[in-house]
């Protein structure tokens, strides 16, 4: 995806870096001292997004409210953000807090596009410095590094927060019906119907406002549709039923996972339980036609949790979408031949990497595919070898049910020896040089993207592929738009909706269970008949087996 980062590891709802992955960008990770892994600049745990939107125990919320130095809502939100970002199992960690997170705490996230308000004493840097001096004086602020794309980092947060606060935090998200629950918000607000309704209307209105910031008409159409199917009573389809919510809690608290993974999963389930409707916006930086959700949403939580919460949703995505796009647009003859023959890049990479026969134990294909996808697409969009390997390791560690051992560079470096990857790397260099020579490029929607201090050649490369990605899925959007229009004109409800949009795919909710296969086939025919020379197709990713011939 396009570079949406302003720091170490960002993006809505992104989880902290897991234990066992080192800070260094060079050398083998074996033998690293876990206590000092995150001390190196640029390898920090990313601050969570909008933590005050969670529902937690009242005692935890009050502990933040009554913390020495906390004077107002801004202090409350900043402290909550840091406390909920702390990794309990790593000492000496840094917490990266990009300006977007601080703007969110200030209630000015919508202004960061032009940043007119965030100046002088209202600048995010000044706000953070004032907060740390008053509330967490022992914490060190490490300045941001714009040349390396690194956000500000805070060192010593984990040591400065009293242990009792951390213990309250660890219990705060547990699904205990005996504990009085509140919205984690200043001042402490009890959960009631009227306050939830007002908050929901506020979020609806913000989502509607964001439509006007679309970069092109197709993105505007997508944002408008996602708004229309989630406003008012239409939002009921996003609320999980009690049985599925209970199932997701059991999955989140599975003792086979680490304590940190269980804490993250509980945080996700609680967030969806309290705010189930995904709210879509254009990107913060306005550099891609992709759309994003803020905080945890069905789009950002793990697949296992999403499928537990909404087991009837049908997930469809374009097969090897980004590879198919660059194979066509960059003229990759071997990749085009491979895709045209019906080959699966994931199976080919899996066999090539030798992960099935790894001496420490077999790495299941379920764990391998997310890591391989992360590696391939980071390579497509210009990542260097060190970064691509690190991202693969992180993705593997975040995947549920993986073996106990961590994959490291000896296991990830083989991806660069695959013949299709070699062809891709050679063509990528040519495309990047072309962008630099022409000082920009034009995407498939006719949008000129200029090379400047804010947009580098790698970002432009990503934006070009992402615009084509959206174009390939526009027939599916058109089908959903027409169904919504038909239902409104008839005074009834649609027979199906696109309920989630996830860049190279989407999820569908069908009202009549007996018509699921019919509507899935309509979506597949609409997209597959329009892909042209792009050797991809719309496939059902979930549920497995239901729509097999």
Secondary structure, 3 states (H helix, E strand, C coil): CCCCCCCCCCCCCCCCCCCCCCCCCCCCCCCCCHHHHHHCCCCCEECCCCHHHCEEEHHHHHHHHCCCCCCCHHHHHHHHHHHCCCCCCCCCCEEECCHHHHHHHHCCHHHCCCCCCCCHHHCHHHHHHHHHHHHCCCCEEECCECCCCECCEEECHHHHCCHHHHHHHHHHCCCCCCCCEEECCCCCEECCHHHHHHHHHHHHHHHHHHHHHCCCHHHHHHHHHHHHCCCHHHHHHHCCCHHHHHHHHHHHCCCCCCHHHHHHHHHHHHHHHHCCCCCEECCCCCCCCCCEECCCCCCCCCHHHHHHHCCCCEEEEECCHHHHHHHHHCCCHHHHHHHHCCCCHHHHHHHHHCHHHCCCCCCCHHHHHHHHHHHHHHHHCCCCHHHHHHHHHHHHHHCCCCCCCCCCHHHHHHHHHCHHHHHHHHHHHHHHHHHHHHCEEECCCCCEEECCCCCCHHHHHHHHHHHHHHHHHHHHHHHHHHHHHHHHHHCCCCCEEEEEECCCEEEEEECCHHHHHHHHHHHHHHHHCCCCCCCCCEEEEECCCCCCC
